[in-house]
Amino acid sequence: MMETVGMVRIFQRSLSHRSVRYTSYIGDGDSKTFSSITASNPYGEDITVSKIECVGHVQKRMGTRLRKLKQMSSKLSDGKSIGGKGRLTDRMIDLITTYYGNAIRQNKTCLSDMRKAVWAVNFHIRSSDEEPLHSFCPVGRNSWCKYQNQVVEGSVETFRHSNKLPVAVMDAIKPVFNDLSQPKLLQKSLGTIGFTIGKTQYNNESINSLIWKLCPKTLGCGRKIVDISTNEAIVIFNDGNQGRLKIMQSLGLTVGQFAHKFVTLVDIKRIQSFTF
C-alpha cells in the first residue's frame, strides 16, 4: 500500500516538481501499483502511462516456474521423477534461468529474434549426440553454444553433449517455455515500443535494500531513524561506502588509513557480489 501511494504521488507531482510527464512505469508482476497510477489519470486523457516489465523479474519467473514444477511428485513418461541426478536439478534451473534472461537482453529490438533465442535455450538443452537441435542457437566462434563453436572449428563430429536433459524432462518443462515466450510478455521488455531493452528495477531494489538494512522493518523504526537511514543509503548508493568518510569529515572527525582501507574493501566486495 505504501509503495502504491508513493508511486501515484510521484506521477501526480511530476509536472509541478520536474516539468515532465512520465509515460512509462517499470514494474514487476504486481499490477496493483500500475493500476492505481492509471486510475489516478495523472496527465488527463491525452497521455497514457504504459507498463514495462522489469527484465530481472521476467527472468525470475523462469526459475520460479521450474522450481515449482520440480516439486511435483508424479512420475514422467519415462517412469522417473523430474528431479535427481542428470535431470532437473537446482543447478540446471539456475542455468536455464540465466540463459532465458540473456535471450531477452541480447535481442534488443526484434521480438521474433527474442522468441527464437528463448526457444534456442530449450532445444539446446534437449539436444543429444543422437539428435543435435542447435539450428536456433547463434552461430560463429563467439556463440554461447559450444556445438556451434565446433561447427566453425570443423570438429563437430567429435563434439559430445553435456548439460542435456532427458526427453521426458524437456516435455514436462515445455509448457513453461510456451508461457514465457508469449509475445505479449516479451513485448513488454522490447525496445521497439519506445524504450531501451533491459530496463530493470535494479537501482530501486538496491537502494531499498540499503535502507532496510540500516533500519530493518522488523524493528519498527520511527520517522527520524528512517530519514537518517534513507539519507545514509543515498550516500552509499551514489558514492559507495567512501561517502561515509565524507560525512565523518564534515562532522570534524579524523579519518585514518584503516578507515579508508576498510570502506574500499567493503565497496569492492559489494560490487563483486552483484549478479545480473
Backbone torsions as a table, in degrees:
resi	resn	phi	psi	omega
1	MET	NA	-43.8	-179.0
2	MET	-62.2	-42.2	179.4
3	GLU	-64.1	-41.4	-178.9
4	THR	-63.1	-48.8	179.9
5	VAL	-61.4	-43.9	-179.6
6	GLY	-62.1	-42.5	-178.8
7	MET	-68.0	-39.3	177.3
8	VAL	-61.1	-42.0	179.0
9	ARG	-63.8	-38.9	179.3
10	ILE	-60.1	-43.2	179.1
11	PHE	-69.8	-41.0	-176.2
12	GLN	-67.4	-28.8	-177.5
13	ARG	-102.8	6.6	-175.6
14	SER	-62.6	-36.7	179.2
15	LEU	-69.7	-45.8	-177.4
16	SER	-72.2	-33.0	-177.0
17	HIS	-93.8	-35.3	-173.1
18	ARG	-121.2	-8.4	-177.9
19	SER	59.6	34.2	177.8
20	VAL	-138.0	161.2	172.7
21	ARG	-112.9	128.3	177.7
22	TYR	-86.7	113.6	-175.8
23	THR	-96.2	-2.4	179.6
24	SER	-141.4	154.5	178.4
25	TYR	-131.2	123.6	178.8
26	ILE	-95.4	118.8	-176.5
27	GLY	-144.5	179.7	177.3
28	ASP	-97.4	-157.1	-176.2
29	GLY	-72.6	-13.1	-179.0
30	ASP	-72.7	118.7	-175.7
31	SER	-93.8	-3.3	-175.9
32	LYS	-62.6	-45.9	-178.1
33	THR	-64.1	-47.8	-178.7
34	PHE	-63.4	-40.6	178.6
35	SER	-61.8	-38.9	179.4
36	SER	-67.8	-37.7	178.7
37	ILE	-64.1	-48.7	-179.0
38	THR	-66.0	-34.9	179.3
39	ALA	-67.3	-31.9	179.9
40	SER	-74.1	-16.8	176.5
41	ASN	47.3	60.9	-170.6
42	PRO	-63.1	-24.8	-175.5
43	TYR	-120.9	17.5	-179.7
44	GLY	81.6	-169.3	-174.6
45	GLU	-77.7	-18.2	-173.6
46	ASP	-78.9	-27.3	-177.0
47	ILE	-112.9	121.2	178.7
48	THR	-105.7	129.4	177.7
49	VAL	-86.6	127.9	179.5
50	SER	-107.9	153.4	-179.1
51	LYS	-102.1	131.6	175.1
52	ILE	-112.2	128.5	179.9
53	GLU	-72.1	136.2	172.5
54	CYS	-67.5	123.5	-177.5
55	VAL	-58.1	-38.7	179.7
56	GLY	-60.6	-39.5	180.0
57	HIS	-72.9	-35.9	176.0
58	VAL	-62.8	-42.6	179.2
59	GLN	-60.8	-40.9	-178.1
60	LYS	-63.4	-25.3	179.9
61	ARG	-60.6	-36.1	179.0
62	MET	-61.0	-49.7	179.7
63	GLY	-61.9	-41.5	-179.7
64	THR	-63.3	-45.6	-179.0
65	ARG	-65.4	-42.1	-178.3
66	LEU	-68.9	-37.3	178.6
67	ARG	-67.7	-37.3	176.6
68	LYS	-65.1	-40.3	178.7
69	LEU	-65.6	-35.9	-178.8
70	LYS	-64.6	-24.0	-178.5
71	GLN	-79.9	-9.0	-178.8
72	MET	-65.3	142.9	-174.8
73	SER	-97.2	-14.7	-176.9
74	SER	-71.7	152.1	-179.7
75	LYS	-80.1	152.4	178.2
76	LEU	-88.3	-175.4	-175.9
77	SER	-64.0	-21.2	178.5
78	ASP	-93.0	8.2	177.1
79	GLY	82.3	4.7	-179.0
80	LYS	-114.1	163.7	176.6
81	SER	-76.7	164.7	-175.4
82	ILE	-73.7	-27.8	-179.3
83	GLY	-96.2	179.5	179.2
84	GLY	112.0	176.0	-177.8
85	LYS	-60.4	131.6	179.8
86	GLY	76.2	10.1	-178.7
87	ARG	-127.6	-145.3	-174.8
88	LEU	-83.9	84.8	178.3
89	THR	-88.9	169.1	177.2
90	ASP	-61.3	-37.8	178.6
91	ARG	-62.5	-42.4	179.5
92	MET	-67.0	-37.1	177.3
93	ILE	-62.2	-44.5	177.8
94	ASP	-61.4	-39.9	-179.6
95	LEU	-65.3	-46.3	179.0
96	ILE	-62.7	-41.9	179.9
97	THR	-62.0	-42.5	178.4
98	THR	-64.4	-45.3	178.0
99	TYR	-60.3	-40.6	179.8
100	TYR	-62.9	-45.9	178.0
101	GLY	-62.2	-40.4	178.7
102	ASN	-64.9	-36.5	179.0
103	ALA	-61.1	-36.9	178.4
104	ILE	-72.0	-47.9	-174.7
105	ARG	-68.3	-34.4	-173.0
106	GLN	-86.0	-0.5	178.0
107	ASN	-123.7	81.8	-162.4
108	LYS	-75.4	-29.7	-169.7
109	THR	-128.8	2.5	-174.9
110	CYS	-130.1	115.5	-178.4
111	LEU	-63.9	-41.9	-179.2
112	SER	-64.1	-38.5	177.0
113	ASP	-66.4	-36.0	179.8
114	MET	-66.0	-45.0	178.6
115	ARG	-64.2	-40.8	178.6
116	LYS	-61.3	-41.2	-179.9
117	ALA	-66.3	-36.7	177.6
118	VAL	-64.1	-45.0	180.0
119	TRP	-72.6	-23.8	174.6
120	ALA	-59.9	-36.5	177.9
121	VAL	-62.0	-45.8	-179.1
122	ASN	-60.7	-51.4	-177.1
123	PHE	-69.5	-32.2	178.8
124	HIS	-61.5	-45.1	-177.7
125	ILE	-76.2	-25.2	177.7
126	ARG	-77.3	-20.6	-174.1
127	SER	-62.8	148.4	176.6
128	SER	-137.7	172.1	178.0
129	ASP	-62.1	-32.7	-179.7
130	GLU	-77.8	-30.1	-177.5
131	GLU	-140.1	81.1	177.5
132	PRO	-72.4	130.3	-177.1
133	LEU	-125.1	65.9	-173.3
134	HIS	-112.6	18.1	-177.2
135	SER	-66.8	-24.9	178.1
136	PHE	-85.7	-17.9	-177.4
137	CYS	-68.4	146.6	177.0
138	PRO	-62.7	143.6	-177.0
139	VAL	-98.3	165.6	175.7
140	GLY	106.0	172.9	-178.1
141	ARG	-66.5	-28.0	-176.3
142	ASN	-92.1	5.0	179.7
143	SER	-67.0	145.4	175.6
144	TRP	-72.7	-13.3	-179.8
145	CYS	-85.4	115.3	-178.2
146	LYS	-66.6	-28.5	177.0
147	TYR	-62.6	-45.5	178.7
148	GLN	-66.7	-31.1	173.8
149	ASN	-60.4	-43.4	-178.7
150	GLN	-69.0	-29.7	176.0
151	VAL	-61.2	-43.3	178.7
152	VAL	-65.0	-39.3	-178.5
153	GLU	-74.5	-14.5	-178.7
154	GLY	77.0	20.5	-177.8
155	SER	-122.8	31.1	-176.3
156	VAL	-65.4	-23.7	-179.2
157	GLU	-64.0	-27.0	-178.7
158	THR	-94.6	-0.7	-177.3
159	PHE	-71.6	136.8	176.4
160	ARG	-123.0	132.0	-175.7
161	HIS	-75.5	137.2	171.5
162	SER	-129.8	171.5	-178.7
163	ASN	55.4	31.4	177.9
164	LYS	-98.1	156.8	178.4
165	LEU	-118.2	149.0	178.6
166	PRO	-60.4	155.5	-179.0
167	VAL	-58.1	-40.1	-178.8
168	ALA	-61.3	-39.6	178.7
169	VAL	-68.7	-43.5	-179.8
170	MET	-63.9	-36.5	176.4
171	ASP	-64.0	-35.6	-178.7
172	ALA	-70.5	-34.0	-177.2
173	ILE	-94.2	-3.7	-179.9
174	LYS	-58.5	-41.3	177.9
175	PRO	-59.1	-31.3	177.3
176	VAL	-65.3	-45.0	176.9
177	PHE	-63.6	-38.1	177.2
178	ASN	-58.4	-47.7	-178.0
179	ASP	-66.7	-43.0	-173.7
180	LEU	-87.8	7.3	173.1
181	SER	-115.7	10.9	179.7
182	GLN	-64.7	134.6	-179.2
183	PRO	-54.6	-36.0	-178.5
184	LYS	-61.3	-36.5	178.9
185	LEU	-76.9	-50.2	-175.9
186	LEU	-66.4	-30.0	-179.9
187	GLN	-58.6	-31.5	-177.5
188	LYS	-71.7	-14.1	177.9
189	SER	-108.9	10.8	-172.7
190	LEU	-94.0	147.6	-178.4
191	GLY	-79.5	-14.0	-173.9
192	THR	-75.2	-7.1	179.7
193	ILE	-98.0	20.0	173.4
194	GLY	103.0	7.7	-178.4
195	PHE	-130.7	163.1	179.0
196	THR	-86.6	133.4	179.9
197	ILE	-60.0	151.5	175.7
198	GLY	90.3	11.9	177.2
199	LYS	-62.1	132.7	-178.6
200	THR	-136.8	170.3	174.7
201	GLN	-100.4	17.3	-174.3
202	TYR	-56.6	-40.6	178.9
203	ASN	-61.3	-46.1	179.1
204	ASN	-63.6	-45.4	-178.7
205	GLU	-62.4	-38.7	-177.2
206	SER	-65.7	-48.6	-177.1
207	ILE	-70.4	-34.2	174.9
208	ASN	-61.1	-43.0	179.3
209	SER	-61.4	-41.8	179.5
210	LEU	-63.0	-44.8	-178.3
211	ILE	-60.7	-47.7	-173.9
212	TRP	-79.6	-13.2	170.1
213	LYS	-73.7	-34.1	-179.7
214	LEU	-78.2	-32.7	177.0
215	CYS	-138.8	83.5	-177.3
216	PRO	-54.4	139.0	179.9
217	LYS	-61.5	-26.9	-177.2
218	THR	-69.5	-15.4	-177.7
219	LEU	-93.4	-8.8	179.2
220	GLY	62.9	52.1	-177.6
221	CYS	-69.1	148.8	178.4
222	GLY	-80.9	177.1	-176.1
223	ARG	-60.5	-41.8	-177.4
224	LYS	-63.3	-44.2	179.7
225	ILE	-64.7	-40.7	179.0
226	VAL	-63.8	-41.6	178.7
227	ASP	-62.2	-45.4	179.5
228	ILE	-63.2	-44.6	-179.8
229	SER	-63.3	-39.7	178.9
230	THR	-63.9	-44.7	179.5
231	ASN	-62.8	-42.5	179.9
232	GLU	-68.1	-37.9	178.4
233	ALA	-63.0	-38.2	178.3
234	ILE	-63.8	-40.8	178.0
235	VAL	-61.4	-47.6	-179.2
236	ILE	-65.4	-40.2	-179.1
237	PHE	-62.9	-41.4	-177.0
238	ASN	-81.8	-41.3	-171.5
239	ASP	-120.1	3.0	-175.5
240	GLY	74.3	-173.2	179.7
241	ASN	-69.3	-13.1	173.0
242	GLN	-58.9	-30.7	179.6
243	GLY	-62.6	-27.7	178.2
244	ARG	-65.0	-33.1	178.6
245	LEU	-65.9	-35.0	178.1
246	LYS	-65.0	-36.9	177.2
247	ILE	-64.6	-43.6	178.9
248	MET	-60.9	-42.0	179.7
249	GLN	-66.1	-38.7	179.0
250	SER	-67.0	-21.9	177.2
251	LEU	-89.1	3.0	177.9
252	GLY	83.7	14.4	179.8
253	LEU	-87.5	148.6	177.8
254	THR	-87.3	126.6	-178.8
255	VAL	-102.1	116.7	-177.5
256	GLY	-89.3	176.3	-176.9
257	GLN	-66.5	-31.9	-179.5
258	PHE	-70.1	-33.0	176.3
259	ALA	-65.5	-43.4	177.1
260	HIS	-60.8	-43.7	-178.0
261	LYS	-65.1	-40.1	-177.7
262	PHE	-65.3	-50.3	-176.9
263	VAL	-66.9	-32.2	176.6
264	THR	-63.3	-43.5	179.2
265	LEU	-64.5	-41.8	179.6
266	VAL	-62.9	-42.7	179.7
267	ASP	-64.7	-40.4	179.2
268	ILE	-62.9	-44.1	-179.7
269	LYS	-64.8	-37.1	179.8
270	ARG	-64.9	-41.4	178.7
271	ILE	-66.1	-42.4	-178.0
272	GLN	-67.3	-27.2	-177.4
273	SER	-84.1	-8.2	-177.3
274	PHE	-74.1	134.5	177.6
275	THR	-119.5	143.6	-179.5
276	PHE	-95.2	NA	NA
